[in-house]
Amino acid sequence: MVVKVLKDEIAQKMALKNVYKLLNEQVDLLLSPDERKFVQELQAFCIDHEKKIDYTKDVYVDFPELGKHGYIQRLNSWKQFTQAGSKYEILLGLNLAMMDPELDLARLASGILCGNPTFQHGHTPELKKVQDELMAGTKIGCIGMTEMNRGSDTGHMEARCTTLPDGFKFEGTKAFTTNGPKADYFIGYGCVDSAKPRETMVQAMLSREMGITTERLTIPVVPRVHIGKTYFNGLKCPNTMVTGPPGKGHEYLFDGLVPERLAIVGSSLGIGWSSLLNGVIYCSLREQFGNPIMSYQAVSFPFADLFIRLSSATITAFRIAEIYDAKILKAKREEISKDLFKASAQWSSQIKQLAARLAHEITYETQQLMGGVSVTDNTRVAQTAGVSQIQEVIGGSRGIQQLILSGNLAKLIRSI
Ligand SMILES: Cc1cc2nc3c(=O)[nH]c(=O)nc-3n(C[C@H](O)[C@H](O)[C@H](O)COP(=O)(O)OP(=O)(O)OC[C@H]3O[C@@H](n4cnc5c(N)ncnc54)[C@H](O)[C@@H]3O)c2cc1C
């Protein structure tokens, strides 16, 4: 039961419909008519669904409801849900994270990290079945890339694949698998020869039924999401479930990182907007010393600064997504220049880093501006703060995004 310290009048004003109203005033002009309609429907769903969330239960109970509305992912078109692309996916993550950032984290791992390879490289009936189950939210997916000894250096993974006449044997252990302990499907990676990852890495859709076992890691900031260790146990994966044969697995892993990072940007923006707008509403109504605390410049100026940065990051993210959709996602592979591939890798990495860090900073700063109520369960901000703590490390940590950018800078310098 929630013990209340927040006045009812303020709580009513902090209703999700009001938070979305403020958001729409900021982003509406950045959307096409179709995108605006998508957002209106999505927000109506979230306003209704938020009331049904049972916060004592894990997020997975909400997956089928998301699936019914085509909200497990929107990077790729699936069934009648044809409004798709990385901008739609950013809009989905942004709005879902404002409703329930833990649910958004888990559905992104299932729908994008596990689901995207079925759209890009899944050409068998078996993989189509996996795709339908993941998108419907009736089955749960995850990605097993990181290992205990191979975090940022994911390319040089220790997991081994052995070629069999009709598929591959997978041996190894993965770490930090979001959804792993609950998952039915695992996009897994291993190398036939770990000294030659580029030439021999395999990407495949592994299932729990093939023999995977998992253990849950304790990650207190996201209590309703299960993150774990995943053991391949020498499982046998048939060729029909292989999405990237030896060598292709490496290419697909790195190609996939671009839309995956853009999807994470949507969640980070949602976390930022949620904290900022909930904070702005609260501080405009909360009175101290006879005045709303927002009337004190010590409160309003820091909010203005956070607002400037988040609004600018949002415009940048939308623009990057629009370019990615038009020039890469919807283009024929042979028509895409090498330079554009490289640029999209850099842009997705830099906006992921910017938005993730900003999400955390905004949430922490908003808590200081709001005061005590923000760390209780009376507002959305405390739950959002938990998820904001992991945004920078997932999808490649700060040092790796900086490594990508500094590598590109070094190349630039060599060209003059
Ligand atoms: C909550 C959570 C969920 C996750 N979900 C998934 C998932 O679903 N699937 C999955 O496969 N993985 C997942 N991860 C793993 C995540 O992607 C890794 O944690 C991340 O890539 C960093 O790896 P690491 O933790 O081993 O850190 P390390 O690689 O050990 O890095 C530690 C520090 O060193 C820095 N560093 C390392 N190398 C360099 C370098 N060359 N230059 C500069 N700095 C460097 C890093 O930036 C970091 O600051 C998750 C992690 C967390 C915490």
The ligand as an SDF file (V2000), in Angstrom:
LIG
                    3D

 53 58  0  0  0  0  0  0  0  0999 V2000
   21.3900   -3.8040  -16.2960 C   0  0  0  0  0  0  0  0  0  0  0  0
   22.2110   -4.3350  -17.4230 C   0  0  0  0  0  0  0  0  0  0  0  0
   21.5780   -4.9650  -18.4820 C   0  0  0  0  0  0  0  0  0  0  0  0
   22.3450   -5.5070  -19.5300 C   0  0  0  0  0  0  0  0  0  0  0  0
   21.7100   -6.2080  -20.5190 N   0  0  0  0  0  0  0  0  0  0  0  0
   22.4480   -6.9080  -21.4250 C   0  0  0  0  0  0  0  0  0  0  0  0
   21.8360   -7.8190  -22.3320 C   0  0  0  0  0  0  0  0  0  0  0  0
   20.6130   -7.9520  -22.3730 O   0  0  0  0  0  0  0  0  0  0  0  0
   22.6320   -8.5620  -23.1550 N   0  0  0  0  0  0  0  0  0  0  0  0
   23.9850   -8.4420  -23.1640 C   0  0  0  0  0  0  0  0  0  0  0  0
   24.6400   -9.1200  -23.9300 O   0  0  0  0  0  0  0  0  0  0  0  0
   24.6060   -7.5630  -22.3230 N   0  0  0  0  0  0  0  0  0  0  0  0
   23.8740   -6.8160  -21.4410 C   0  0  0  0  0  0  0  0  0  0  0  0
   24.4890   -5.9610  -20.5500 N   0  0  0  0  0  0  0  0  0  0  0  0
   25.9290   -5.8410  -20.5750 C   0  0  0  0  0  0  0  0  0  0  0  0
   26.4370   -4.4620  -20.9660 C   0  0  0  0  0  0  0  0  0  0  0  0
   26.2870   -4.2620  -22.3360 O   0  0  0  0  0  0  0  0  0  0  0  0
   27.8880   -4.4310  -20.4560 C   0  0  0  0  0  0  0  0  0  0  0  0
   27.8150   -4.2720  -19.0580 O   0  0  0  0  0  0  0  0  0  0  0  0
   28.6740   -3.3320  -21.0870 C   0  0  0  0  0  0  0  0  0  0  0  0
   28.8840   -3.6100  -22.4370 O   0  0  0  0  0  0  0  0  0  0  0  0
   30.0250   -3.1380  -20.3890 C   0  0  0  0  0  0  0  0  0  0  0  0
   30.6680   -4.3490  -20.1400 O   0  0  0  0  0  0  0  0  0  0  0  0
   31.2600   -4.6320  -18.6730 P   0  0  0  0  0  0  0  0  0  0  0  0
   30.1830   -4.3740  -17.7040 O   0  0  0  0  0  0  0  0  0  0  0  0
   31.8730   -5.9730  -18.6780 O   0  0  0  0  0  0  0  0  0  0  0  0
   32.3420   -3.5340  -18.4460 O   0  0  0  0  0  0  0  0  0  0  0  0
   33.8690   -3.5590  -18.9540 P   0  0  0  0  0  0  0  0  0  0  0  0
   33.9400   -3.8830  -20.3870 O   0  0  0  0  0  0  0  0  0  0  0  0
   34.7010   -4.3460  -18.0120 O   0  0  0  0  0  0  0  0  0  0  0  0
   34.2220   -2.0250  -18.8000 O   0  0  0  0  0  0  0  0  0  0  0  0
   34.4460   -1.4090  -17.5290 C   0  0  0  0  0  0  0  0  0  0  0  0
   34.8120    0.0480  -17.7590 C   0  0  0  0  0  0  0  0  0  0  0  0
   35.9540    0.1530  -18.6020 O   0  0  0  0  0  0  0  0  0  0  0  0
   35.6400    0.9480  -19.7440 C   0  0  0  0  0  0  0  0  0  0  0  0
   36.3550    0.4210  -20.8980 N   0  0  0  0  0  0  0  0  0  0  0  0
   36.5310   -0.8760  -21.2640 C   0  0  0  0  0  0  0  0  0  0  0  0
   37.2820   -0.9580  -22.3670 N   0  0  0  0  0  0  0  0  0  0  0  0
   37.5790    0.3030  -22.7310 C   0  0  0  0  0  0  0  0  0  0  0  0
   38.3180    0.8770  -23.8110 C   0  0  0  0  0  0  0  0  0  0  0  0
   38.9370    0.1440  -24.7420 N   0  0  0  0  0  0  0  0  0  0  0  0
   38.3910    2.2330  -23.8640 N   0  0  0  0  0  0  0  0  0  0  0  0
   37.7990    3.0090  -22.9250 C   0  0  0  0  0  0  0  0  0  0  0  0
   37.0970    2.5160  -21.8870 N   0  0  0  0  0  0  0  0  0  0  0  0
   36.9940    1.1940  -21.7990 C   0  0  0  0  0  0  0  0  0  0  0  0
   34.1410    0.8510  -19.9010 C   0  0  0  0  0  0  0  0  0  0  0  0
   33.5910    1.9620  -20.5980 O   0  0  0  0  0  0  0  0  0  0  0  0
   33.7000    0.8230  -18.4590 C   0  0  0  0  0  0  0  0  0  0  0  0
   33.6820    2.1370  -17.9560 O   0  0  0  0  0  0  0  0  0  0  0  0
   23.7510   -5.3720  -19.5150 C   0  0  0  0  0  0  0  0  0  0  0  0
   24.3650   -4.7060  -18.4510 C   0  0  0  0  0  0  0  0  0  0  0  0
   23.6230   -4.2080  -17.4120 C   0  0  0  0  0  0  0  0  0  0  0  0
   24.3320   -3.5440  -16.2750 C   0  0  0  0  0  0  0  0  0  0  0  0
  1  2  1  0
  2  3  1  0
  2 52  2  0
  3  4  2  0
  4  5  1  0
  4 50  1  0
  5  6  2  0
  6  7  1  0
  6 13  1  0
  7  8  2  0
  7  9  1  0
  9 10  1  0
 10 11  2  0
 10 12  1  0
 12 13  2  0
 13 14  1  0
 14 15  1  0
 14 50  1  0
 15 16  1  0
 16 17  1  0
 16 18  1  0
 18 19  1  0
 18 20  1  0
 20 21  1  0
 20 22  1  0
 22 23  1  0
 23 24  1  0
 24 25  2  0
 24 26  1  0
 24 27  1  0
 27 28  1  0
 28 29  2  0
 28 30  1  0
 28 31  1  0
 31 32  1  0
 32 33  1  0
 33 34  1  0
 33 48  1  0
 34 35  1  0
 35 36  1  0
 35 46  1  0
 36 37  1  0
 36 45  1  0
 37 38  2  0
 38 39  1  0
 39 40  1  0
 39 45  2  0
 40 41  1  0
 40 42  2  0
 42 43  1  0
 43 44  2  0
 44 45  1  0
 46 47  1  0
 46 48  1  0
 48 49  1  0
 50 51  2  0
 51 52  1  0
 52 53  1  0
M  END
$$$$
